Amino acid sequence: MKANDMSALLKALAQLPKIISSYAFGEYAHISVKNNKENIENELKNFLQKSGMKGIEIKPINASVEDYFIKLLK
């Protein structure tokens, strides 16, 4: 996912209990969520819009080797 202000996006994501992890990955932020519900994208978008975020883009992906490596480092 991404937004116009990535620093503020990562700070906002850290406040959500459904987010297991979030970190910058190039121009995007990769996140892991608890209980991957179908409506999680809408919940995230609504929360971020209420937090003042603009330019929100969410794209579900499968975890890559780099994602697993970062998880092991934590």
CHARMM-style PDB file with segment names, atoms N, HN, CA, C and O in Angstrom:
ATOM      1  N   MET     1       0.840  -1.158   0.000  1.00  0.00      PROA
ATOM      2  CA  MET     1       0.000   0.000   0.000  1.00  0.00      PROA
ATOM      3  C   MET     1       0.885   1.220   0.000  1.00  0.00      PROA
ATOM      4  O   MET     1       2.062   1.147   0.354  1.00  0.00      PROA
ATOM      5  N   LYS     2       0.316   2.348  -0.400  1.00  0.00      PROA
ATOM      6  HN  LYS     2      -0.640   2.407  -0.687  1.00  0.00      PROA
ATOM      7  CA  LYS     2       1.048   3.597  -0.330  1.00  0.00      PROA
ATOM      8  C   LYS     2       0.075   4.752  -0.166  1.00  0.00      PROA
ATOM      9  O   LYS     2      -1.132   4.613  -0.364  1.00  0.00      PROA
ATOM     10  N   ALA     3       0.638   5.893   0.202  1.00  0.00      PROA
ATOM     11  HN  ALA     3       1.618   6.006   0.363  1.00  0.00      PROA
ATOM     12  CA  ALA     3      -0.115   7.131   0.348  1.00  0.00      PROA
ATOM     13  C   ALA     3       0.849   8.275   0.057  1.00  0.00      PROA
ATOM     14  O   ALA     3       2.050   8.060  -0.103  1.00  0.00      PROA
ATOM     15  N   ASN     4       0.319   9.483  -0.009  1.00  0.00      PROA
ATOM     16  HN  ASN     4      -0.657   9.658   0.122  1.00  0.00      PROA
ATOM     17  CA  ASN     4       1.163  10.636  -0.320  1.00  0.00      PROA
ATOM     18  C   ASN     4       2.256  10.861   0.721  1.00  0.00      PROA
ATOM     19  O   ASN     4       3.348  11.314   0.377  1.00  0.00      PROA
ATOM     20  N   ASP     5       1.985  10.555   1.972  1.00  0.00      PROA
ATOM     21  HN  ASP     5       1.099  10.187   2.252  1.00  0.00      PROA
ATOM     22  CA  ASP     5       2.958  10.747   3.058  1.00  0.00      PROA
ATOM     23  C   ASP     5       3.260   9.386   3.691  1.00  0.00      PROA
ATOM     24  O   ASP     5       2.534   8.924   4.571  1.00  0.00      PROA
ATOM     25  N   MET     6       4.335   8.758   3.232  1.00  0.00      PROA
ATOM     26  HN  MET     6       4.925   9.133   2.517  1.00  0.00      PROA
ATOM     27  CA  MET     6       4.648   7.396   3.702  1.00  0.00      PROA
ATOM     28  C   MET     6       4.994   7.347   5.185  1.00  0.00      PROA
ATOM     29  O   MET     6       4.647   6.385   5.870  1.00  0.00      PROA
ATOM     30  N   SER     7       5.663   8.360   5.679  1.00  0.00      PROA
ATOM     31  HN  SER     7       5.945   9.141   5.122  1.00  0.00      PROA
ATOM     32  CA  SER     7       6.002   8.388   7.102  1.00  0.00      PROA
ATOM     33  C   SER     7       4.738   8.402   7.960  1.00  0.00      PROA
ATOM     34  O   SER     7       4.627   7.648   8.927  1.00  0.00      PROA
ATOM     35  N   ALA     8       3.799   9.257   7.601  1.00  0.00      PROA
ATOM     36  HN  ALA     8       3.890   9.869   6.815  1.00  0.00      PROA
ATOM     37  CA  ALA     8       2.529   9.324   8.335  1.00  0.00      PROA
ATOM     38  C   ALA     8       1.735   8.032   8.155  1.00  0.00      PROA
ATOM     39  O   ALA     8       1.052   7.592   9.080  1.00  0.00      PROA
ATOM     40  N   LEU     9       1.819   7.427   6.984  1.00  0.00      PROA
ATOM     41  HN  LEU     9       2.374   7.784   6.233  1.00  0.00      PROA
ATOM     42  CA  LEU     9       1.125   6.156   6.735  1.00  0.00      PROA
ATOM     43  C   LEU     9       1.632   5.080   7.679  1.00  0.00      PROA
ATOM     44  O   LEU     9       0.835   4.377   8.300  1.00  0.00      PROA
ATOM     45  N   LEU    10       2.949   4.941   7.796  1.00  0.00      PROA
ATOM     46  HN  LEU    10       3.597   5.512   7.291  1.00  0.00      PROA
ATOM     47  CA  LEU    10       3.520   3.911   8.673  1.00  0.00      PROA
ATOM     48  C   LEU    10       3.161   4.167  10.137  1.00  0.00      PROA
ATOM     49  O   LEU    10       2.903   3.226  10.887  1.00  0.00      PROA
ATOM     50  N   LYS    11       3.145   5.435  10.543  1.00  0.00      PROA
ATOM     51  HN  LYS    11       3.355   6.199   9.933  1.00  0.00      PROA
ATOM     52  CA  LYS    11       2.753   5.772  11.915  1.00  0.00      PROA
ATOM     53  C   LYS    11       1.290   5.420  12.168  1.00  0.00      PROA
ATOM     54  O   LYS    11       0.949   4.892  13.226  1.00  0.00      PROA
ATOM     55  N   ALA    12       0.429   5.713  11.196  1.00  0.00      PROA
ATOM     56  HN  ALA    12       0.707   6.142  10.337  1.00  0.00      PROA
ATOM     57  CA  ALA    12      -0.994   5.413  11.343  1.00  0.00      PROA
ATOM     58  C   ALA    12      -1.217   3.904  11.395  1.00  0.00      PROA
ATOM     59  O   ALA    12      -2.012   3.425  12.203  1.00  0.00      PROA
ATOM     60  N   LEU    13      -0.524   3.153  10.542  1.00  0.00      PROA
ATOM     61  HN  LEU    13       0.122   3.543   9.886  1.00  0.00      PROA
ATOM     62  CA  LEU    13      -0.680   1.694  10.530  1.00  0.00      PROA
ATOM     63  C   LEU    13      -0.256   1.065  11.855  1.00  0.00      PROA
ATOM     64  O   LEU    13      -0.825   0.061  12.281  1.00  0.00      PROA
ATOM     65  N   ALA    14       0.745   1.659  12.503  1.00  0.00      PROA
ATOM     66  HN  ALA    14       1.208   2.475  12.157  1.00  0.00      PROA
ATOM     67  CA  ALA    14       1.224   1.136  13.790  1.00  0.00      PROA
ATOM     68  C   ALA    14       0.156   1.238  14.877  1.00  0.00      PROA
ATOM     69  O   ALA    14       0.248   0.544  15.890  1.00  0.00      PROA
ATOM     70  N   GLN    15      -0.845   2.080  14.690  1.00  0.00      PROA
ATOM     71  HN  GLN    15      -0.920   2.643  13.867  1.00  0.00      PROA
ATOM     72  CA  GLN    15      -1.913   2.262  15.682  1.00  0.00      PROA
ATOM     73  C   GLN    15      -3.008   1.200  15.582  1.00  0.00      PROA
ATOM     74  O   GLN    15      -3.809   1.045  16.503  1.00  0.00      PROA
ATOM     75  N   LEU    16      -3.043   0.472  14.471  1.00  0.00      PROA
ATOM     76  HN  LEU    16      -2.392   0.598  13.722  1.00  0.00      PROA
ATOM     77  CA  LEU    16      -4.134  -0.480  14.254  1.00  0.00      PROA
ATOM     78  C   LEU    16      -3.795  -1.858  14.829  1.00  0.00      PROA
ATOM     79  O   LEU    16      -2.761  -2.436  14.492  1.00  0.00      PROA
ATOM     80  N   PRO    17      -4.660  -2.380  15.690  1.00  0.00      PROA
ATOM     81  CA  PRO    17      -4.392  -3.696  16.282  1.00  0.00      PROA
ATOM     82  C   PRO    17      -4.431  -4.843  15.265  1.00  0.00      PROA
ATOM     83  O   PRO    17      -3.852  -5.901  15.513  1.00  0.00      PROA
ATOM     84  N   LYS    18      -5.102  -4.649  14.127  1.00  0.00      PROA
ATOM     85  HN  LYS    18      -5.572  -3.790  13.925  1.00  0.00      PROA
ATOM     86  CA  LYS    18      -5.180  -5.718  13.118  1.00  0.00      PROA
ATOM     87  C   LYS    18      -3.892  -5.860  12.310  1.00  0.00      PROA
ATOM     88  O   LYS    18      -3.715  -6.849  11.597  1.00  0.00      PROA
ATOM     89  N   ILE    19      -2.994  -4.881  12.415  1.00  0.00      PROA
ATOM     90  HN  ILE    19      -3.138  -4.079  12.994  1.00  0.00      PROA
ATOM     91  CA  ILE    19      -1.746  -4.907  11.671  1.00  0.00      PROA
ATOM     92  C   ILE    19      -0.695  -5.649  12.485  1.00  0.00      PROA
ATOM     93  O   ILE    19      -0.372  -5.248  13.603  1.00  0.00      PROA
ATOM     94  N   ILE    20      -0.163  -6.730  11.924  1.00  0.00      PROA
ATOM     95  HN  ILE    20      -0.425  -7.056  11.016  1.00  0.00      PROA
ATOM     96  CA  ILE    20       0.897  -7.492  12.581  1.00  0.00      PROA
ATOM     97  C   ILE    20       2.233  -6.794  12.379  1.00  0.00      PROA
ATOM     98  O   ILE    20       3.007  -6.635  13.323  1.00  0.00      PROA
ATOM     99  N   SER    21       2.501  -6.377  11.146  1.00  0.00      PROA
ATOM    100  HN  SER    21       1.873  -6.506  10.379  1.00  0.00      PROA
ATOM    101  CA  SER    21       3.742  -5.662  10.855  1.00  0.00      PROA
ATOM    102  C   SER    21       3.527  -4.748   9.664  1.00  0.00      PROA
ATOM    103  O   SER    21       2.662  -4.989   8.822  1.00  0.00      PROA
ATOM    104  N   SER    22       4.333  -3.691   9.607  1.00  0.00      PROA
ATOM    105  HN  SER    22       5.036  -3.495  10.291  1.00  0.00      PROA
ATOM    106  CA  SER    22       4.319  -2.782   8.467  1.00  0.00      PROA
ATOM    107  C   SER    22       5.716  -2.198   8.325  1.00  0.00      PROA
ATOM    108  O   SER    22       6.363  -1.874   9.321  1.00  0.00      PROA
ATOM    109  N   TYR    23       6.175  -2.064   7.099  1.00  0.00      PROA
ATOM    110  HN  TYR    23       5.649  -2.327   6.290  1.00  0.00      PROA
ATOM    111  CA  TYR    23       7.504  -1.513   6.850  1.00  0.00      PROA
ATOM    112  C   TYR    23       7.557  -0.982   5.424  1.00  0.00      PROA
ATOM    113  O   TYR    23       6.813  -1.422   4.548  1.00  0.00      PROA
ATOM    114  N   ALA    24       8.454  -0.026   5.216  1.00  0.00      PROA
ATOM    115  HN  ALA    24       9.058   0.332   5.928  1.00  0.00      PROA
ATOM    116  CA  ALA    24       8.646   0.559   3.893  1.00  0.00      PROA
ATOM    117  C   ALA    24       9.324  -0.472   2.991  1.00  0.00      PROA
ATOM    118  O   ALA    24      10.229  -1.191   3.415  1.00  0.00      PROA
ATOM    119  N   PHE    25       8.870  -0.526   1.750  1.00  0.00      PROA
ATOM    120  HN  PHE    25       8.135   0.058   1.406  1.00  0.00      PROA
ATOM    121  CA  PHE    25       9.417  -1.443   0.761  1.00  0.00      PROA
ATOM    122  C   PHE    25       9.413  -0.692  -0.570  1.00  0.00      PROA
ATOM    123  O   PHE    25       8.470  -0.809  -1.352  1.00  0.00      PROA
ATOM    124  N   GLY    26      10.463   0.073  -0.819  1.00  0.00      PROA
ATOM    125  HN  GLY    26      11.229   0.168  -0.184  1.00  0.00      PROA
ATOM    126  CA  GLY    26      10.488   0.937  -1.994  1.00  0.00      PROA
ATOM    127  C   GLY    26       9.480   2.050  -1.826  1.00  0.00      PROA
ATOM    128  O   GLY    26       9.436   2.685  -0.773  1.00  0.00      PROA
ATOM    129  N   GLU    27       8.668   2.301  -2.840  1.00  0.00      PROA
ATOM    130  HN  GLU    27       8.704   1.785  -3.695  1.00  0.00      PROA
ATOM    131  CA  GLU    27       7.665   3.366  -2.752  1.00  0.00      PROA
ATOM    132  C   GLU    27       6.391   2.912  -2.048  1.00  0.00      PROA
ATOM    133  O   GLU    27       5.466   3.705  -1.871  1.00  0.00      PROA
ATOM    134  N   TYR    28       6.334   1.653  -1.648  1.00  0.00      PROA
ATOM    135  HN  TYR    28       7.085   1.009  -1.792  1.00  0.00      PROA
ATOM    136  CA  TYR    28       5.157   1.082  -0.991  1.00  0.00      PROA
ATOM    137  C   TYR    28       5.477   0.706   0.461  1.00  0.00      PROA
ATOM    138  O   TYR    28       6.638   0.684   0.870  1.00  0.00      PROA
ATOM    139  N   ALA    29       4.449   0.419   1.208  1.00  0.00      PROA
ATOM    140  HN  ALA    29       3.506   0.437   0.876  1.00  0.00      PROA
ATOM    141  CA  ALA    29       4.574  -0.174   2.538  1.00  0.00      PROA
ATOM    142  C   ALA    29       3.992  -1.574   2.435  1.00  0.00      PROA
ATOM    143  O   ALA    29       2.902  -1.757   1.892  1.00  0.00      PROA
ATOM    144  N   HSD    30       4.704  -2.553   2.947  1.00  0.00      PROA
ATOM    145  HN  HSD    30       5.590  -2.404   3.388  1.00  0.00      PROA
ATOM    146  CA  HSD    30       4.171  -3.904   3.011  1.00  0.00      PROA
ATOM    147  C   HSD    30       3.610  -4.100   4.409  1.00  0.00      PROA
ATOM    148  O   HSD    30       4.235  -3.730   5.403  1.00  0.00      PROA
ATOM    149  N   ILE    31       2.415  -4.691   4.470  1.00  0.00      PROA
ATOM    150  HN  ILE    31       1.907  -4.991   3.663  1.00  0.00      PROA
ATOM    151  CA  ILE    31       1.794  -4.942   5.769  1.00  0.00      PROA
ATOM    152  C   ILE    31       1.328  -6.395   5.843  1.00  0.00      PROA
ATOM    153  O   ILE    31       1.036  -7.034   4.832  1.00  0.00      PROA
ATOM    154  N   SER    32       1.272  -6.884   7.069  1.00  0.00      PROA
ATOM    155  HN  SER    32       1.509  -6.365   7.890  1.00  0.00      PROA
ATOM    156  CA  SER    32       0.660  -8.176   7.361  1.00  0.00      PROA
ATOM    157  C   SER    32      -0.488  -7.899   8.319  1.00  0.00      PROA
ATOM    158  O   SER    32      -0.348  -7.110   9.253  1.00  0.00      PROA
ATOM    159  N   VAL    33      -1.625  -8.551   8.086  1.00  0.00      PROA
ATOM    160  HN  VAL    33      -1.739  -9.192   7.327  1.00  0.00      PROA
ATOM    161  CA  VAL    33      -2.796  -8.304   8.920  1.00  0.00      PROA
ATOM    162  C   VAL    33      -3.261  -9.591   9.586  1.00  0.00      PROA
ATOM    163  O   VAL    33      -3.058 -10.693   9.077  1.00  0.00      PROA
ATOM    164  N   LYS    34      -3.897  -9.411  10.750  1.00  0.00      PROA
ATOM    165  HN  LYS    34      -4.062  -8.516  11.164  1.00  0.00      PROA
ATOM    166  CA  LYS    34      -4.518 -10.535  11.448  1.00  0.00      PROA
ATOM    167  C   LYS    34      -5.850 -10.834  10.790  1.00  0.00      PROA
ATOM    168  O   LYS    34      -6.507  -9.922  10.287  1.00  0.00      PROA
ATOM    169  N   ASN    35      -6.258 -12.082  10.785  1.00  0.00      PROA
ATOM    170  HN  ASN    35      -5.724 -12.822  11.194  1.00  0.00      PROA
ATOM    171  CA  ASN    35      -7.576 -12.467  10.278  1.00  0.00      PROA
ATOM    172  C   ASN    35      -7.881 -11.793   8.948  1.00  0.00      PROA
ATOM    173  O   ASN    35      -8.756 -10.931   8.867  1.00  0.00      PROA
ATOM    174  N   ASN    36      -7.179 -12.176   7.937  1.00  0.00      PROA
ATOM    175  HN  ASN    36      -6.468 -12.876   8.002  1.00  0.00      PROA
ATOM    176  CA  ASN    36      -7.296 -11.549   6.621  1.00  0.00      PROA
ATOM    177  C   ASN    36      -8.724 -11.638   6.090  1.00  0.00      PROA
ATOM    178  O   ASN    36      -9.073 -12.554   5.346  1.00  0.00      PROA
ATOM    179  N   LYS    37      -9.538 -10.662   6.492  1.00  0.00      PROA
ATOM    180  HN  LYS    37      -9.254  -9.918   7.096  1.00  0.00      PROA
ATOM    181  CA  LYS    37     -10.925 -10.605   6.052  1.00  0.00      PROA
ATOM    182  C   LYS    37     -10.991  -9.917   4.691  1.00  0.00      PROA
ATOM    183  O   LYS    37     -10.108  -9.141   4.326  1.00  0.00      PROA
ATOM    184  N   GLU    38     -12.045 -10.214   3.957  1.00  0.00      PROA
ATOM    185  HN  GLU    38     -12.762 -10.844   4.253  1.00  0.00      PROA
ATOM    186  CA  GLU    38     -12.218  -9.602   2.648  1.00  0.00      PROA
ATOM    187  C   GLU    38     -12.383  -8.091   2.735  1.00  0.00      PROA
ATOM    188  O   GLU    38     -11.970  -7.378   1.820  1.00  0.00      PROA
ATOM    189  N   ASN    39     -12.970  -7.593   3.801  1.00  0.00      PROA
ATOM    190  HN  ASN    39     -13.306  -8.172   4.544  1.00  0.00      PROA
ATOM    191  CA  ASN    39     -13.235  -6.155   3.886  1.00  0.00      PROA
ATOM    192  C   ASN    39     -12.094  -5.377   4.539  1.00  0.00      PROA
ATOM    193  O   ASN    39     -12.261  -4.195   4.838  1.00  0.00      PROA
ATOM    194  N   ILE    40     -10.951  -6.003   4.767  1.00  0.00      PROA
ATOM    195  HN  ILE    40     -10.816  -6.964   4.525  1.00  0.00      PROA
ATOM    196  CA  ILE    40      -9.836  -5.312   5.423  1.00  0.00      PROA
ATOM    197  C   ILE    40      -9.377  -4.115   4.595  1.00  0.00      PROA
ATOM    198  O   ILE    40      -8.976  -3.094   5.154  1.00  0.00      PROA
ATOM    199  N   GLU    41      -9.433  -4.231   3.269  1.00  0.00      PROA
ATOM    200  HN  GLU    41      -9.759  -5.060   2.815  1.00  0.00      PROA
ATOM    201  CA  GLU    41      -9.019  -3.107   2.416  1.00  0.00      PROA
ATOM    202  C   GLU    41      -9.901  -1.893   2.658  1.00  0.00      PROA
ATOM    203  O   GLU    41      -9.400  -0.775   2.773  1.00  0.00      PROA
ATOM    204  N   ASN    42     -11.211  -2.104   2.737  1.00  0.00      PROA
ATOM    205  HN  ASN    42     -11.618  -3.013   2.643  1.00  0.00      PROA
ATOM    206  CA  ASN    42     -12.137  -0.988   3.000  1.00  0.00      PROA
ATOM    207  C   ASN    42     -11.914  -0.408   4.391  1.00  0.00      PROA
ATOM    208  O   ASN    42     -11.942   0.809   4.572  1.00  0.00      PROA
ATOM    209  N   GLU    43     -11.693  -1.277   5.371  1.00  0.00      PROA
ATOM    210  HN  GLU    43     -11.669  -2.266   5.224  1.00  0.00      PROA
ATOM    211  CA  GLU    43     -11.440  -0.802   6.735  1.00  0.00      PROA
ATOM    212  C   GLU    43     -10.183   0.050   6.779  1.00  0.00      PROA
ATOM    213  O   GLU    43     -10.175   1.123   7.383  1.00  0.00      PROA
ATOM    214  N   LEU    44      -9.121  -0.425   6.141  1.00  0.00      PROA
ATOM    215  HN  LEU    44      -9.128  -1.297   5.651  1.00  0.00      PROA
ATOM    216  CA  LEU    44      -7.868   0.326   6.125  1.00  0.00      PROA
ATOM    217  C   LEU    44      -8.044   1.669   5.419  1.00  0.00      PROA
ATOM    218  O   LEU    44      -7.610   2.706   5.920  1.00  0.00      PROA
ATOM    219  N   LYS    45      -8.676   1.637   4.266  1.00  0.00      PROA
ATOM    220  HN  LYS    45      -9.028   0.794   3.859  1.00  0.00      PROA
ATOM    221  CA  LYS    45      -8.857   2.867   3.494  1.00  0.00      PROA
ATOM    222  C   LYS    45      -9.682   3.883   4.283  1.00  0.00      PROA
ATOM    223  O   LYS    45      -9.328   5.061   4.327  1.00  0.00      PROA
ATOM    224  N   ASN    46     -10.773   3.442   4.903  1.00  0.00      PROA
ATOM    225  HN  ASN    46     -11.060   2.485   4.867  1.00  0.00      PROA
ATOM    226  CA  ASN    46     -11.610   4.346   5.702  1.00  0.00      PROA
ATOM    227  C   ASN    46     -10.830   4.939   6.867  1.00  0.00      PROA
ATOM    228  O   ASN    46     -10.904   6.143   7.117  1.00  0.00      PROA
ATOM    229  N   PHE    47     -10.084   4.104   7.580  1.00  0.00      PROA
ATOM    230  HN  PHE    47     -10.023   3.127   7.378  1.00  0.00      PROA
ATOM    231  CA  PHE    47      -9.285   4.573   8.715  1.00  0.00      PROA
ATOM    232  C   PHE    47      -8.261   5.606   8.265  1.00  0.00      PROA
ATOM    233  O   PHE    47      -8.109   6.655   8.892  1.00  0.00      PROA
ATOM    234  N   LEU    48      -7.560   5.304   7.174  1.00  0.00      PROA
ATOM    235  HN  LEU    48      -7.684   4.452   6.665  1.00  0.00      PROA
ATOM    236  CA  LEU    48      -6.514   6.211   6.700  1.00  0.00      PROA
ATOM    237  C   LEU    48      -7.090   7.519   6.173  1.00  0.00      PROA
ATOM    238  O   LEU    48      -6.498   8.580   6.368  1.00  0.00      PROA
ATOM    239  N   GLN    49      -8.243   7.453   5.505  1.00  0.00      PROA
ATOM    240  HN  GLN    49      -8.724   6.591   5.347  1.00  0.00      PROA
ATOM    241  CA  GLN    49      -8.889   8.681   5.040  1.00  0.00      PROA
ATOM    242  C   GLN    49      -9.308   9.553   6.215  1.00  0.00      PROA
ATOM    243  O   GLN    49      -9.160  10.774   6.166  1.00  0.00      PROA
ATOM    244  N   LYS    50      -9.833   8.929   7.279  1.00  0.00      PROA
ATOM    245  HN  LYS    50      -9.953   7.937   7.319  1.00  0.00      PROA
ATOM    246  CA  LYS    50     -10.221   9.673   8.480  1.00  0.00      PROA
ATOM    247  C   LYS    50      -8.996  10.270   9.175  1.00  0.00      PROA
ATOM    248  O   LYS    50      -9.101  11.267   9.889  1.00  0.00      PROA
ATOM    249  N   SER    51      -7.825   9.642   8.957  1.00  0.00      PROA
ATOM    250  HN  SER    51      -7.740   8.831   8.377  1.00  0.00      PROA
ATOM    251  CA  SER    51      -6.577  10.148   9.532  1.00  0.00      PROA
ATOM    252  C   SER    51      -5.964  11.250   8.677  1.00  0.00      PROA
ATOM    253  O   SER    51      -4.907  11.783   9.014  1.00  0.00      PROA
ATOM    254  N   GLY    52      -6.619  11.592   7.573  1.00  0.00      PROA
ATOM    255  HN  GLY    52      -7.477  11.158   7.299  1.00  0.00      PROA
ATOM    256  CA  GLY    52      -6.144  12.668   6.724  1.00  0.00      PROA
ATOM    257  C   GLY    52      -5.238  12.246   5.575  1.00  0.00      PROA
ATOM    258  O   GLY    52      -4.660  13.094   4.895  1.00  0.00      PROA
ATOM    259  N   MET    53      -5.111  10.943   5.356  1.00  0.00      PROA
ATOM    260  HN  MET    53      -5.580  10.254   5.909  1.00  0.00      PROA
ATOM    261  CA  MET    53      -4.248  10.449   4.276  1.00  0.00      PROA
ATOM    262  C   MET    53      -4.875  10.718   2.912  1.00  0.00      PROA
ATOM    263  O   MET    53      -6.095  10.674   2.757  1.00  0.00      PROA
ATOM    264  N   LYS    54      -4.035  10.995   1.940  1.00  0.00      PROA
ATOM    265  HN  LYS    54      -3.044  11.031   2.066  1.00  0.00      PROA
ATOM    266  CA  LYS    54      -4.453  11.201   0.551  1.00  0.00      PROA
ATOM    267  C   LYS    54      -3.657  10.249  -0.341  1.00  0.00      PROA
ATOM    268  O   LYS    54      -2.581   9.785   0.037  1.00  0.00      PROA
ATOM    269  N   GLY    55      -4.190   9.969  -1.510  1.00  0.00      PROA
ATOM    270  HN  GLY    55      -5.064  10.346  -1.817  1.00  0.00      PROA
ATOM    271  CA  GLY    55      -3.486   9.125  -2.481  1.00  0.00      PROA
ATOM    272  C   GLY    55      -3.291   7.694  -2.024  1.00  0.00      PROA
ATOM    273  O   GLY    55      -2.265   7.078  -2.314  1.00  0.00      PROA
ATOM    274  N   ILE    56      -4.267   7.166  -1.312  1.00  0.00      PROA
ATOM    275  HN  ILE    56      -5.100   7.666  -1.076  1.00  0.00      PROA
ATOM    276  CA  ILE    56      -4.168   5.807  -0.757  1.00  0.00      PROA
ATOM    277  C   ILE    56      -4.337   4.781  -1.874  1.00  0.00      PROA
ATOM    278  O   ILE    56      -5.278   4.839  -2.666  1.00  0.00      PROA
ATOM    279  N   GLU    57      -3.406   3.852  -1.910  1.00  0.00      PROA
ATOM    280  HN  GLU    57      -2.642   3.804  -1.267  1.00  0.00      PROA
ATOM    281  CA  GLU    57      -3.452   2.768  -2.887  1.00  0.00      PROA
ATOM    282  C   GLU    57      -3.169   1.461  -2.148  1.00  0.00      PROA
ATOM    283  O   GLU    57      -2.167   1.341  -1.443  1.00  0.00      PROA
ATOM    284  N   ILE    58      -4.059   0.486  -2.316  1.00  0.00      PROA
ATOM    285  HN  ILE    58      -4.873   0.583  -2.889  1.00  0.00      PROA
ATOM    286  CA  ILE    58      -3.906  -0.805  -1.644  1.00  0.00      PROA
ATOM    287  C   ILE    58      -3.936  -1.902  -2.701  1.00  0.00      PROA
ATOM    288  O   ILE    58      -4.866  -1.986  -3.502  1.00  0.00      PROA
ATOM    289  N   LYS    59      -2.907  -2.737  -2.689  1.00  0.00      PROA
ATOM    290  HN  LYS    59      -2.151  -2.669  -2.038  1.00  0.00      PROA
ATOM    291  CA  LYS    59      -2.827  -3.863  -3.621  1.00  0.00      PROA
ATOM    292  C   LYS    59      -2.449  -5.120  -2.845  1.00  0.00      PROA
ATOM    293  O   LYS    59      -1.333  -5.209  -2.333  1.00  0.00      PROA
ATOM    294  N   PRO    60      -3.349  -6.085  -2.746  1.00  0.00      PROA
ATOM    295  CA  PRO    60      -2.986  -7.341  -2.081  1.00  0.00      PROA
ATOM    296  C   PRO    60      -1.910  -8.070  -2.885  1.00  0.00      PROA
ATOM    297  O   PRO    60      -1.969  -8.127  -4.113  1.00  0.00      PROA
ATOM    298  N   ILE    61      -0.927  -8.626  -2.176  1.00  0.00      PROA
ATOM    299  HN  ILE    61      -0.879  -8.580  -1.178  1.00  0.00      PROA
ATOM    300  CA  ILE    61       0.138  -9.402  -2.816  1.00  0.00      PROA
ATOM    301  C   ILE    61       0.426 -10.632  -1.977  1.00  0.00      PROA
ATOM    302  O   ILE    61       0.027 -10.711  -0.816  1.00  0.00      PROA
ATOM    303  N   ASN    62       1.111 -11.577  -2.564  1.00  0.00      PROA
ATOM    304  HN  ASN    62       1.435 -11.513  -3.508  1.00  0.00      PROA
ATOM    305  CA  ASN    62       1.640 -12.716  -1.811  1.00  0.00      PROA
ATOM    306  C   ASN    62       3.002 -12.322  -1.277  1.00  0.00      PROA
ATOM    307  O   ASN    62       3.720 -11.542  -1.904  1.00  0.00      PROA
ATOM    308  N   ALA    63       3.354 -12.855  -0.132  1.00  0.00      PROA
ATOM    309  HN  ALA    63       2.771 -13.488   0.377  1.00  0.00      PROA
ATOM    310  CA  ALA    63       4.653 -12.548   0.469  1.00  0.00      PROA
ATOM    311  C   ALA    63       5.779 -13.039  -0.438  1.00  0.00      PROA
ATOM    312  O   ALA    63       5.695 -14.109  -1.041  1.00  0.00      PROA
ATOM    313  N   SER    64       6.841 -12.221  -0.518  1.00  0.00      PROA
ATOM    314  HN  SER    64       6.909 -11.352  -0.029  1.00  0.00      PROA
ATOM    315  CA  SER    64       8.009 -12.580  -1.318  1.00  0.00      PROA
ATOM    316  C   SER    64       9.124 -13.087  -0.405  1.00  0.00      PROA
ATOM    317  O   SER    64       8.994 -13.072   0.819  1.00  0.00      PROA
ATOM    318  N   VAL    65      10.194 -13.524  -1.000  1.00  0.00      PROA
ATOM    319  HN  VAL    65      10.300 -13.537  -1.994  1.00  0.00      PROA
ATOM    320  CA  VAL    65      11.357 -13.977  -0.230  1.00  0.00      PROA
ATOM    321  C   VAL    65      11.864 -12.839   0.649  1.00  0.00      PROA
ATOM    322  O   VAL    65      12.241 -13.066   1.799  1.00  0.00      PROA
ATOM    323  N   GLU    66      11.875 -11.622   0.120  1.00  0.00      PROA
ATOM    324  HN  GLU    66      11.569 -11.438  -0.814  1.00  0.00      PROA
ATOM    325  CA  GLU    66      12.324 -10.470   0.896  1.00  0.00      PROA
ATOM    326  C   GLU    66      11.434 -10.229   2.112  1.00  0.00      PROA
ATOM    327  O   GLU    66      11.928  -9.870   3.181  1.00  0.00      PROA
ATOM    328  N   ASP    67      10.132 -10.422   1.955  1.00  0.00      PROA
ATOM    329  HN  ASP    67       9.731 -10.714   1.086  1.00  0.00      PROA
ATOM    330  CA  ASP    67       9.212 -10.256   3.074  1.00  0.00      PROA
ATOM    331  C   ASP    67       9.512 -11.254   4.190  1.00  0.00      PROA
ATOM    332  O   ASP    67       9.524 -10.894   5.367  1.00  0.00      PROA
ATOM    333  N   TYR    68       9.752 -12.505   3.813  1.00  0.00      PROA
ATOM    334  HN  TYR    68       9.742 -12.798   2.857  1.00  0.00      PROA
ATOM    335  CA  TYR    68      10.094 -13.519   4.820  1.00  0.00      PROA
ATOM    336  C   TYR    68      11.427 -13.203   5.487  1.00  0.00      PROA
ATOM    337  O   TYR    68      11.582 -13.422   6.689  1.00  0.00      PROA
ATOM    338  N   PHE    69      12.386 -12.692   4.729  1.00  0.00      PROA
ATOM    339  HN  PHE    69      12.260 -12.513   3.753  1.00  0.00      PROA
ATOM    340  CA  PHE    69      13.675 -12.329   5.286  1.00  0.00      PROA
ATOM    341  C   PHE    69      13.524 -11.225   6.317  1.00  0.00      PROA
ATOM    342  O   PHE    69      14.101 -11.303   7.401  1.00  0.00      PROA
ATOM    343  N   ILE    70      12.750 -10.193   5.988  1.00  0.00      PROA
ATOM    344  HN  ILE    70      12.281 -10.129   5.107  1.00  0.00      PROA
ATOM    345  CA  ILE    70      12.508  -9.098   6.929  1.00  0.00      PROA
ATOM    346  C   ILE    70      11.804  -9.605   8.172  1.00  0.00      PROA
ATOM    347  O   ILE    70      12.106  -9.162   9.281  1.00  0.00      PROA
ATOM    348  N   LYS    71      10.873 -10.525   8.002  1.00  0.00      PROA
ATOM    349  HN  LYS    71      10.628 -10.884   7.101  1.00  0.00      PROA
ATOM    350  CA  LYS    71      10.169 -11.106   9.160  1.00  0.00      PROA
ATOM    351  C   LYS    71      11.155 -11.835  10.081  1.00  0.00      PROA
ATOM    352  O   LYS    71      11.039 -11.752  11.304  1.00  0.00      PROA
ATOM    353  N   LEU    72      12.117 -12.544   9.500  1.00  0.00      PROA
ATOM    354  HN  LEU    72      12.211 -12.612   8.506  1.00  0.00      PROA
ATOM    355  CA  LEU    72      13.103 -13.255  10.298  1.00  0.00      PROA
ATOM    356  C   LEU    72      14.021 -12.300  11.054  1.00  0.00      PROA
ATOM    357  O   LEU    72      14.504 -12.634  12.136  1.00  0.00      PROA
ATOM    358  N   LEU    73      14.261 -11.136  10.504  1.00  0.00      PROA
ATOM    359  HN  LEU    73      13.868 -10.865   9.625  1.00  0.00      PROA
ATOM    360  CA  LEU    73      15.138 -10.155  11.150  1.00  0.00      PROA
ATOM    361  C   LEU    73      14.507  -9.514  12.372  1.00  0.00      PROA
ATOM    362  O   LEU    73      15.216  -9.020  13.249  1.00  0.00      PROA
ATOM    363  N   LYS    74      13.171  -9.516  12.441  1.00  0.00      PROA
ATOM    364  HN  LYS    74      12.595  -9.917  11.728  1.00  0.00      PROA
ATOM    365  CA  LYS    74      12.485  -8.854  13.560  1.00  0.00      PROA
ATOM    366  C   LYS    74      12.448  -9.707  14.789  1.00  0.00      PROA
ATOM    367  OT1 LYS    74      11.906  -9.292  15.813  1.00  0.00      PROA
TER     368      LYS     74
END
